[in-house]
């Protein structure tokens, strides 16, 4: 397990119209009740907040996820999609070296968020490879932003099985894209326009395979502080069985109007962008690639 950055942190950015984005996060990871080691890794900095879920066993999965967050931690504020992709390409090379050294195969999923400006529109850039997930919690409703790269998700999309069936399907641990395994580490991207207030949830499948969306929504609604919400989500995953490593980042994003924004923060640099308080949107994918072959998840032996 690797955590780079701060378990609790915040940053502030002045937007071009004089308003300010304030973001506060809470990050937490746990080995779970059945695994011998934690193969998840987390990066939580002002530039990027992401979770990587390693695969491979015998410490290879741990090292693979650590390589990913290490590369992401080198990003500067307001990264563009090409910056994230470049970091993941470097991480992929590291993961391939880990596989070669261990004499087996290792890899990792990754998902995360970063503030950026795309086509003069400030917002949250969401990226994803694999079946770790990013959600938006807005006006009391939980909405999944990312789309799983997994065998069962493909079956659900094609109408062959239901989402309920996917939870028990024998291929539920097989993913179709990952970092490692000789795959192109190009993530899917979504750009979420800024709204006055939204909560983002970045998590490994150790949360989503233990806790229902309804319960996640309830916990996010009942816990005002980001770190308290992250703690309660992890606790709930453990109470429900804790069969896998579980990692959670909760990010609270607030935009204040120009009249309410202060001027004296010398550490905050203005960023170029359009109106910061855009209306809620359906996430738009800025880039998609075709799925590759499936990869069976392999951890340290626990199921």
C-alpha positions as a Markdown table, in Angstrom:
| # | Residue | x | y | z |
|---|---|---|---|---|
| 1 | Unk | 0.0 | 0.0 | 0.0 |
| 2 | Unk | 1.2 | 3.5 | -0.9 |
| 3 | Unk | -0.4 | 6.8 | 0.0 |
| 4 | Unk | 1.2 | 9.8 | -1.6 |
| 5 | Unk | 0.1 | 13.2 | -0.5 |
| 6 | Unk | -2.3 | 13.9 | 2.4 |
| 7 | Unk | -5.1 | 11.9 | 3.9 |
| 8 | Unk | -6.8 | 15.2 | 4.4 |
| 9 | Unk | -6.2 | 18.3 | 2.4 |
| 10 | Unk | -7.6 | 21.2 | 0.4 |
| 11 | Unk | -6.8 | 23.7 | -2.3 |
| 12 | Unk | -8.3 | 26.9 | -3.8 |
| 13 | Unk | -8.2 | 28.3 | -7.3 |
| 14 | Unk | -9.3 | 31.6 | -8.6 |
| 15 | Unk | -11.3 | 31.4 | -11.9 |
| 16 | Unk | -11.2 | 33.9 | -14.7 |
| 17 | Unk | -14.6 | 35.5 | -13.8 |
| 18 | Unk | -13.3 | 36.2 | -10.2 |
| 19 | Unk | -15.1 | 33.3 | -8.6 |
| 20 | Unk | -13.2 | 30.7 | -6.6 |
| 21 | Unk | -13.1 | 26.9 | -6.6 |
| 22 | Unk | -12.5 | 25.4 | -3.2 |
| 23 | Unk | -11.8 | 21.7 | -2.9 |
| 24 | Unk | -11.4 | 19.7 | 0.3 |
| 25 | Unk | -10.7 | 15.9 | 0.3 |
| 26 | Unk | -10.4 | 13.0 | 2.6 |
| 27 | Unk | -8.6 | 9.8 | 1.6 |
| 28 | Unk | -8.4 | 6.4 | 3.2 |
| 29 | Unk | -7.3 | 2.9 | 2.3 |
| 30 | Unk | -7.6 | -0.4 | 4.2 |
| 31 | Unk | -6.3 | -3.9 | 3.7 |
| 32 | Unk | -9.7 | -5.4 | 4.4 |
| 33 | Unk | -10.5 | -8.5 | 6.5 |
| 34 | Unk | -9.3 | -11.3 | 4.2 |
| 35 | Unk | -6.4 | -10.1 | 2.2 |
| 36 | Unk | -2.9 | -10.5 | 3.6 |
| 37 | Unk | -1.6 | -7.2 | 2.1 |
| 38 | Unk | -3.0 | -4.0 | 0.7 |
| 39 | Unk | -2.4 | -3.8 | -3.1 |
| 40 | Unk | -4.3 | -0.5 | -3.5 |
| 41 | Unk | -2.4 | 2.8 | -3.7 |
| 42 | Unk | -3.7 | 6.3 | -3.4 |
| 43 | Unk | -2.4 | 9.7 | -4.5 |
| 44 | Unk | -4.0 | 12.8 | -3.0 |
| 45 | Unk | -2.4 | 16.1 | -4.0 |
| 46 | Unk | -3.6 | 19.5 | -5.3 |
| 47 | Unk | -2.9 | 18.3 | -8.8 |
| 48 | Unk | -4.6 | 14.9 | -8.8 |
| 49 | Unk | -6.6 | 12.6 | -6.6 |
| 50 | Unk | -6.6 | 8.9 | -7.7 |
| 51 | Unk | -6.9 | 5.3 | -6.6 |
| 52 | Unk | -5.0 | 2.4 | -8.2 |
| 53 | Unk | -6.0 | -1.2 | -7.5 |
| 54 | Unk | -3.0 | -3.5 | -8.1 |
| 55 | Unk | -3.1 | -7.1 | -9.3 |
| 56 | Unk | -0.5 | -9.8 | -9.4 |
| 57 | Unk | 0.1 | -11.1 | -5.9 |
| 58 | Unk | 3.4 | -11.8 | -4.2 |
| 59 | Unk | 3.8 | -8.0 | -3.7 |
| 60 | Unk | 3.8 | -7.4 | -7.5 |
| 61 | Unk | 0.3 | -5.9 | -7.4 |
| 62 | Unk | 1.3 | -3.6 | -4.6 |
| 63 | Unk | 4.3 | -2.4 | -6.5 |
| 64 | Unk | 2.3 | -2.0 | -9.7 |
| 65 | Unk | -0.2 | 0.3 | -8.1 |
| 66 | Unk | 2.6 | 2.2 | -6.3 |
| 67 | Unk | 4.3 | 2.8 | -9.6 |
| 68 | Unk | 1.1 | 4.4 | -11.0 |
| 69 | Unk | 0.5 | 6.8 | -8.1 |
| 70 | Unk | 4.2 | 7.7 | -8.0 |
| 71 | Unk | 4.0 | 8.8 | -11.7 |
| 72 | Unk | 0.7 | 10.7 | -11.1 |
| 73 | Unk | 2.2 | 12.5 | -8.1 |
| 74 | Unk | 4.7 | 14.2 | -10.4 |
| 75 | Unk | 1.9 | 16.0 | -12.2 |
| 76 | Unk | 1.6 | 19.8 | -11.8 |
| 77 | Unk | -1.6 | 21.7 | -11.1 |
| 78 | Unk | -4.3 | 21.7 | -13.8 |
| 79 | Unk | -3.0 | 18.8 | -15.8 |
| 80 | Unk | -4.4 | 18.2 | -19.3 |
| 81 | Unk | -5.6 | 14.8 | -20.6 |
| 82 | Unk | -2.3 | 14.3 | -22.5 |
| 83 | Unk | -0.4 | 14.9 | -19.2 |
| 84 | Unk | -2.2 | 12.2 | -17.4 |
| 85 | Unk | -1.9 | 9.8 | -20.4 |
| 86 | Unk | 1.9 | 10.5 | -20.5 |
| 87 | Unk | 2.2 | 9.8 | -16.7 |
| 88 | Unk | 0.3 | 6.5 | -17.2 |
| 89 | Unk | 2.5 | 5.5 | -20.1 |
| 90 | Unk | 5.6 | 6.0 | -17.9 |
| 91 | Unk | 3.8 | 4.0 | -15.2 |
| 92 | Unk | 3.0 | 1.2 | -17.7 |
| 93 | Unk | 6.7 | 0.9 | -18.5 |
| 94 | Unk | 7.5 | 0.6 | -14.8 |
| 95 | Unk | 4.8 | -2.0 | -14.3 |
| 96 | Unk | 6.2 | -4.1 | -17.2 |
| 97 | Unk | 9.6 | -4.0 | -15.5 |
| 98 | Unk | 8.0 | -5.2 | -12.3 |
| 99 | Unk | 6.4 | -8.1 | -14.1 |
| 100 | Unk | 9.6 | -9.1 | -15.7 |
| 101 | Unk | 11.5 | -8.9 | -12.4 |
| 102 | Unk | 8.8 | -11.0 | -10.6 |
| 103 | Unk | 8.6 | -13.6 | -13.3 |
| 104 | Unk | 4.9 | -13.2 | -13.6 |
| 105 | Unk | 2.3 | -10.7 | -14.7 |
| 106 | Unk | 1.2 | -7.6 | -12.7 |
| 107 | Unk | -1.0 | -4.7 | -13.4 |
| 108 | Unk | -3.5 | -2.2 | -12.0 |
| 109 | Unk | -6.6 | -0.3 | -12.5 |
| 110 | Unk | -6.7 | 3.4 | -11.9 |
| 111 | Unk | -9.4 | 6.1 | -11.6 |
| 112 | Unk | -9.2 | 9.7 | -10.5 |
| 113 | Unk | -10.0 | 13.4 | -10.8 |
| 114 | Unk | -8.1 | 16.6 | -11.4 |
| 115 | Unk | -9.1 | 20.2 | -11.8 |
| 116 | Unk | -8.4 | 21.5 | -15.3 |
| 117 | Unk | -9.6 | 23.8 | -18.1 |
| 118 | Unk | -10.7 | 22.1 | -21.3 |
| 119 | Unk | -11.6 | 24.3 | -24.3 |
| 120 | Unk | -11.8 | 27.3 | -22.0 |
| 121 | Unk | -14.2 | 25.5 | -19.7 |
| 122 | Unk | -13.0 | 24.9 | -16.1 |
| 123 | Unk | -14.1 | 21.7 | -14.4 |
| 124 | Unk | -13.1 | 18.3 | -13.1 |
| 125 | Unk | -11.3 | 16.0 | -15.4 |
| 126 | Unk | -12.2 | 12.4 | -14.6 |
| 127 | Unk | -10.1 | 9.5 | -15.9 |
| 128 | Unk | -10.5 | 5.7 | -15.7 |
| 129 | Unk | -8.9 | 2.4 | -16.7 |
| 130 | Unk | -10.5 | -0.8 | -15.3 |
| 131 | Unk | -13.2 | -1.3 | -12.8 |
| 132 | Unk | -12.3 | 1.2 | -10.1 |
| 133 | Unk | -14.9 | 4.0 | -10.2 |
| 134 | Unk | -15.5 | 7.7 | -9.9 |
| 135 | Unk | -19.0 | 9.0 | -8.9 |
| 136 | Unk | -20.6 | 12.4 | -8.6 |
| 137 | Unk | -22.9 | 13.1 | -5.7 |
| 138 | Unk | -25.1 | 16.1 | -6.6 |
| 139 | Unk | -28.4 | 17.3 | -5.1 |
| 140 | Unk | -28.6 | 14.2 | -3.0 |
| 141 | Unk | -28.2 | 11.7 | -5.9 |
| 142 | Unk | -25.2 | 9.4 | -6.6 |
| 143 | Unk | -24.3 | 9.2 | -10.3 |
| 144 | Unk | -21.6 | 7.0 | -11.7 |
| 145 | Unk | -19.3 | 8.9 | -14.0 |
| 146 | Unk | -16.9 | 6.2 | -15.2 |
| 147 | Unk | -17.8 | 3.1 | -17.1 |
| 148 | Unk | -16.2 | -0.2 | -16.0 |
| 149 | Unk | -13.8 | -1.9 | -18.4 |
| 150 | Unk | -14.9 | -5.4 | -17.4 |
| 151 | Unk | -16.3 | -8.6 | -18.9 |
| 152 | Unk | -19.6 | -8.3 | -16.9 |
| 153 | Unk | -20.0 | -4.7 | -17.9 |
| 154 | Unk | -19.8 | -5.7 | -21.5 |
| 155 | Unk | -22.5 | -8.3 | -20.9 |
| 156 | Unk | -24.7 | -5.8 | -19.2 |
| 157 | Unk | -24.2 | -3.3 | -22.0 |
| 158 | Unk | -25.2 | -5.9 | -24.6 |
| 159 | Unk | -28.3 | -6.9 | -22.6 |
| 160 | Unk | -27.1 | -10.4 | -22.0 |
| 161 | Unk | -27.2 | -10.2 | -18.2 |
| 162 | Unk | -28.7 | -7.7 | -15.7 |
| 163 | Unk | -26.7 | -5.6 | -13.3 |
| 164 | Unk | -27.9 | -7.8 | -10.5 |
| 165 | Unk | -26.7 | -10.9 | -12.3 |
| 166 | Unk | -23.3 | -9.2 | -12.8 |
| 167 | Unk | -22.7 | -9.2 | -9.1 |
| 168 | Unk | -22.7 | -13.0 | -9.0 |
| 169 | Unk | -21.3 | -13.8 | -12.5 |
| 170 | Unk | -18.2 | -16.1 | -12.6 |
| 171 | Unk | -16.4 | -13.5 | -14.7 |
| 172 | Unk | -17.1 | -10.6 | -12.3 |
| 173 | Unk | -13.4 | -10.3 | -11.6 |
| 174 | Unk | -12.2 | -10.2 | -15.2 |
| 175 | Unk | -11.4 | -6.7 | -16.5 |
| 176 | Unk | -10.9 | -5.8 | -20.2 |
| 177 | Unk | -8.4 | -2.9 | -19.7 |
| 178 | Unk | -5.6 | -2.3 | -17.2 |
| 179 | Unk | -2.2 | -0.8 | -16.8 |
| 180 | Unk | 0.2 | -3.6 | -17.5 |
| 181 | Unk | -0.3 | -6.9 | -19.4 |
| 182 | Unk | 1.0 | -5.2 | -22.5 |
| 183 | Unk | -2.0 | -3.0 | -22.9 |
| 184 | Unk | -2.1 | 0.6 | -24.0 |
| 185 | Unk | -2.7 | 2.7 | -20.8 |
| 186 | Unk | -5.0 | 5.2 | -22.5 |
| 187 | Unk | -7.8 | 6.1 | -20.1 |
| 188 | Unk | -11.3 | 7.2 | -20.8 |
| 189 | Unk | -11.8 | 10.9 | -20.0 |
| 190 | Unk | -14.8 | 12.9 | -18.9 |
| 191 | Unk | -14.9 | 16.6 | -18.2 |
| 192 | Unk | -17.4 | 17.7 | -15.6 |
| 193 | Unk | -18.4 | 21.4 | -15.7 |
| 194 | Unk | -18.2 | 23.2 | -12.4 |
| 195 | Unk | -21.4 | 23.6 | -10.4 |
| 196 | Unk | -21.8 | 25.6 | -7.1 |
| 197 | Unk | -21.4 | 22.4 | -5.0 |
| 198 | Unk | -20.7 | 18.8 | -5.8 |
| 199 | Unk | -19.1 | 15.9 | -4.0 |
| 200 | Unk | -16.9 | 13.4 | -5.9 |
| 201 | Unk | -16.2 | 9.8 | -4.9 |
| 202 | Unk | -13.1 | 8.0 | -6.2 |
| 203 | Unk | -12.9 | 4.4 | -5.1 |
| 204 | Unk | -11.6 | 0.9 | -5.7 |
| 205 | Unk | -13.9 | -2.0 | -6.3 |
| 206 | Unk | -13.4 | -3.1 | -2.7 |
| 207 | Unk | -16.0 | -0.5 | -1.8 |
| 208 | Unk | -18.5 | -1.0 | -4.7 |
| 209 | Unk | -18.5 | -4.8 | -4.4 |
| 210 | Unk | -19.4 | -4.6 | -0.7 |
| 211 | Unk | -21.6 | -1.6 | -0.4 |
| 212 | Unk | -24.7 | -0.9 | -2.5 |
| 213 | Unk | -25.1 | 2.4 | -4.4 |
| 214 | Unk | -28.1 | 3.2 | -2.1 |
| 215 | Unk | -26.0 | 2.8 | 1.0 |
| 216 | Unk | -23.1 | 4.8 | -0.5 |
| 217 | Unk | -25.5 | 7.6 | -1.3 |
| 218 | Unk | -26.9 | 7.5 | 2.2 |
| 219 | Unk | -23.4 | 7.8 | 3.8 |
| 220 | Unk | -22.4 | 10.6 | 1.5 |
| 221 | Unk | -25.6 | 12.4 | 2.5 |
| 222 | Unk | -25.2 | 11.9 | 6.2 |
| 223 | Unk | -21.6 | 12.9 | 6.6 |
| 224 | Unk | -20.8 | 16.5 | 5.9 |
| 225 | Unk | -17.0 | 16.3 | 6.2 |
| 226 | Unk | -15.0 | 14.7 | 3.4 |
| 227 | Unk | -12.7 | 12.6 | 5.6 |
| 228 | Unk | -15.6 | 11.5 | 7.9 |
| 229 | Unk | -17.5 | 10.3 | 4.8 |
| 230 | Unk | -14.4 | 8.4 | 3.6 |
| 231 | Unk | -14.0 | 6.8 | 7.0 |
| 232 | Unk | -17.6 | 5.7 | 7.2 |
| 233 | Unk | -17.6 | 4.2 | 3.6 |
| 234 | Unk | -14.5 | 2.1 | 4.5 |
| 235 | Unk | -16.1 | 1.0 | 7.8 |
| 236 | Unk | -19.2 | 0.0 | 5.9 |
| 237 | Unk | -17.2 | -2.1 | 3.5 |
| 238 | Unk | -15.5 | -3.9 | 6.4 |
| 239 | Unk | -18.8 | -4.4 | 8.2 |
| 240 | Unk | -20.2 | -6.0 | 5.0 |
| 241 | Unk | -17.4 | -8.5 | 4.7 |
| 242 | Unk | -14.2 | -6.6 | 3.8 |
| 243 | Unk | -13.2 | -9.3 | 1.3 |
| 244 | Unk | -10.9 | -7.0 | -0.7 |
| 245 | Unk | -8.7 | -4.0 | -0.2 |
| 246 | Unk | -10.8 | -0.9 | -0.1 |
| 247 | Unk | -9.7 | 2.6 | -1.0 |
| 248 | Unk | -11.8 | 5.8 | -1.0 |
| 249 | Unk | -11.3 | 9.5 | -1.7 |
| 250 | Unk | -14.1 | 11.9 | -1.1 |
| 251 | Unk | -13.7 | 15.4 | -2.7 |
| 252 | Unk | -16.0 | 18.3 | -1.8 |
| 253 | Unk | -16.0 | 20.9 | -4.6 |
| 254 | Unk | -17.5 | 24.4 | -3.9 |
| 255 | Unk | -17.6 | 27.4 | -6.2 |
| 256 | Unk | -18.1 | 30.8 | -4.7 |
| 257 | Unk | -19.5 | 33.8 | -6.6 |
| 258 | Unk | -17.1 | 36.7 | -7.5 |
| 259 | Unk | -18.7 | 38.9 | -4.9 |
| 260 | Unk | -17.9 | 36.4 | -2.2 |
| 261 | Unk | -14.3 | 35.6 | -3.4 |
| 262 | Unk | -11.4 | 37.1 | -1.4 |
| 263 | Unk | -8.5 | 38.7 | -3.2 |
| 264 | Unk | -5.6 | 38.3 | -0.8 |
| 265 | Unk | -4.4 | 34.7 | -1.2 |
| 266 | Unk | -1.0 | 35.1 | -2.9 |
| 267 | Unk | -0.7 | 31.3 | -3.3 |
| 268 | Unk | -3.6 | 31.1 | -5.6 |
| 269 | Unk | -3.0 | 31.8 | -9.3 |
| 270 | Unk | -5.8 | 32.7 | -11.7 |
| 271 | Unk | -6.6 | 30.2 | -14.4 |
| 272 | Unk | -8.1 | 30.8 | -17.7 |
| 273 | Unk | -11.7 | 29.6 | -18.2 |
| 274 | Unk | -15.3 | 30.5 | -18.9 |
| 275 | Unk | -18.1 | 30.9 | -16.5 |
| 276 | Unk | -17.4 | 28.7 | -13.5 |
| 277 | Unk | -20.9 | 28.0 | -12.4 |
| 278 | Unk | -22.1 | 26.0 | -15.4 |
| 279 | Unk | -25.3 | 24.1 | -15.2 |
| 280 | Unk | -25.2 | 20.3 | -14.3 |
| 281 | Unk | -24.2 | 18.1 | -17.2 |
| 282 | Unk | -24.2 | 14.6 | -18.3 |
| 283 | Unk | -20.5 | 13.6 | -18.4 |
| 284 | Unk | -19.1 | 13.7 | -21.9 |
| 285 | Unk | -16.2 | 11.4 | -22.8 |
| 286 | Unk | -13.5 | 13.3 | -24.5 |
| 287 | Unk | -11.7 | 10.2 | -25.7 |
| 288 | Unk | -12.6 | 6.5 | -26.0 |
| 289 | Unk | -10.7 | 3.5 | -27.1 |
| 290 | Unk | -11.8 | 0.0 | -27.9 |
| 291 | Unk | -11.5 | -2.7 | -25.2 |
| 292 | Unk | -8.6 | -5.0 | -25.2 |
| 293 | Unk | -8.6 | -8.7 | -24.2 |
| 294 | Unk | -9.8 | -9.5 | -20.7 |
| 295 | Unk | -7.5 | -10.0 | -17.7 |
| 296 | Unk | -8.4 | -12.1 | -14.7 |
| 297 | Unk | -7.8 | -10.3 | -11.4 |
| 298 | Unk | -5.3 | -12.1 | -9.2 |
| 299 | Unk | -4.6 | -10.8 | -5.7 |
| 300 | Unk | -2.7 | -12.5 | -2.8 |
| 301 | Unk | -4.9 | -15.6 | -2.8 |
| 302 | Unk | -8.0 | -14.3 | -1.0 |
| 303 | Unk | -11.3 | -14.4 | -2.8 |
